[in-house]
Amino acid sequence: MADKLNLQTKSISTPTLVVLLLVSLAIPPFLSAIDFNYGILICCFVLLYVVAVSGLDVVFGYSGQISLGHAAYFAIGAYGSIMLHKYFGVMIVFSMLIASVAATLIGIVIAYPASRLRFHFLSLSTIAFGEIVYQMVLQSPGAVTGNSLGIFTESVNLFGFKLDTYTRFYYYGLAVVIISLILKNNLINSRTGRALIAIRENAHAADGAGINVTRHKVIAFAVSTFYCAYAGAMYAHLVGFVSPDTFMFRQSVLFLTMLLFGGTGSLLGPVIGAFSVTLLNEALRVAERYQMFIYGTLMLLVIIALPGGIYGSLNRLLNRLKRKEAR
């Protein structure tokens, strides 16, 4: 099991990481040079989705708990940060963190009873919570959350340095992604990470081996909700406006689609999935009515044809080529 873990998290070579970083740093100057600022905005969305999907990967890819309600934590992070800044004057850089911690605490409260559920019962409970949060922001007094009309906010302010351009926000988002992936990698390669993988493989065997299954499931859920809530806060201050329509059930489906498409239980899987599905989403704007149908079709194709997602399939292909060369 430990070997499997190392294969998933340490198979990325240092030169590959350096190349990926250099390419990422060069994207805004390149897009600005060809006068395609909208492309930088799309890349900003990719980065915040990478954070959210990486969090979902901790709870789904590593601990084996399916969640179809992560749009709720995305909403809590977004609305929480906006309201803390608007009504209490909290600096945005701190309001984002406070809202994410609040979402994490809520996630822990939900995770304790939910951790005892399995399969469709667990997914139904997360869907129910997502719908509760959606209805709360939709039906709340307009003076608080703007109800169905939405609420405006300001861009991120890093101690006087405003991220009021897409390029500035991009580099901030890139830094958040790097920190998030490093922390996730450290978690997965720790004793807690190995316990999560053991639970994913066989919860009864893990319990018999002395692993506290409930506690580790709650830890996975807490990490996942923090990542997703922080991504929601990033979204709010990037767009400058949020409304309940952003946090409907289809947003949770989008996160899961990105994860399955890119590959679960890996560092680069969420990156690949967020990038691929976001570009696909932009290409399908003309067919907005059919997006849920297309997401469902994508998930079926991935489950049947690419059970490990794009990243997992590429890994298997590379391993086959290595074995052929060894022979």
C-alpha positions, 0 to 999 in steps of 0.5 A: 500500500505504501508503494502504491502511495509513493507511486501516486505522489512521487512519480512526478520528476523534479524536471517535470515540475520545473517545466510546469512551473515555468510554463505556468509563470509564462502564461499571463505574459503570453496571453497579454502579448496576443491581447487575450485577457479573457484567457487569463480570466479562464486560467484564474478559474482553472487555478481556483478549481484546482484548489477545490478539486484537490480538496475533493480528492482528499475525501473521495480519491484517498478516503473513498467517501463520495460527496455531491454537496461540495458546492455548499462549502464553496458557497459558505466560503464565498458568502462568508468572506463577503459578509465578514468584509462588508458587515464587519470590516474584516480585511479580505485576506483574513475574511477568506481564511475565517470563512474557510475555517467556519466552513471547515467547522461546519464540515466537521459537524456534518462529517461525524454522522455522515462518516457512518454512512456508505455508498448512496446513503452518504451521497444523498446526505451530502446532496441534502446539505448542499440543497439546504445551503442553497435554499438558505442563501436563496431565501435569506433576507436581501439585506444580508446575502442579496437573496436571488439577486446576489451580492457584490464585493471587492477584489482581494487586498493583500495588505494594500496590494490590490489584486484588481487585474486578472494577471495579479490574481493569476499569480496569487492563485498560482501561489495558492495552488502550489501551497495547497498541493504541497500541503496535500502531498505532505498529508498524503505521505504522512501516517494520516494519509496512509490511514486514509488509503487503508480506509479507502481500500477496506474500512473493516480491515483498517478498523481491525488494524487499529485505525480510528476510521471515523476520526480519519474520515472526519479529518479528510472531510475537514481538509476537503471543506477548507480547500473548497471553501477557500476556493469559493472565497477566491471565486467571490473576490475574483468575479466581484459578485456571487448569486445562489445560481453559482452554488446549485447542485450542478456545481458539485457535479462539475467538481466531481466531473473534474476529479474523475476526468483528471484522475483520483488519488493523485497530485496532478489529476485535479490539475488536469481535470480542472484545466480540461473541463474548464476549457470544455465548459467554455467551448460548450457555452453555446449549449448551456442547456445541455451541460449537465447531460454532457457532464454525465456523459463524460463521467460515464465515458471516464468510468468505463474507458478511463477508470483512472482518469487521464492522469491514471491512464497516462501513468499506466501507459508509461509503465507499460512502455518502461516494462517493454524497454526493460525486456 
